[in-house]
Amino acid sequence: MAEFIIQKSASGQFYYTFRGNNHEVVMVGEEHTTKQACQGSIASVRLNAPNDDRYTRWQTGASYYFNLKAANGEKLGASEAYTTAQSRETGISVVKREAQGAPVIDRS
């Protein structure tokens, strides 16, 4: 089952990782000063995930990436590096399909 995991960074900030059904990290959220702000970011991911126009796609060298953005352009999450454009599209498909119903696990 896909899941959001809330974690605390070394600097004391809160962020989430979104993991797919295979437990691999698909996307990581921005750092926030409060857990409530991180939870709000997850709620925004759920709202924006189904909309293809909210994803930006790019390539750097041999790696492929995507970001998910809110309607106002705010970055909600950044993908891990993928080795092919197709695997990046698979990652986007996982977020689109699984984010809305994924549970949140608090490990902060």
PyMOL commands that set and color helices and strands:
alter all, ss='L'
color gray80, all
select helices_A, chain A and resi 35-48+52-54+85-101
alter helices_A, ss='H'
color red, helices_A
select strands_A, chain A and resi 3-8+14-19+25-29+55-60+63-69+75-79+104-106
alter strands_A, ss='S'
color yellow, strands_A
deselect
rebuild
show_as cartoon
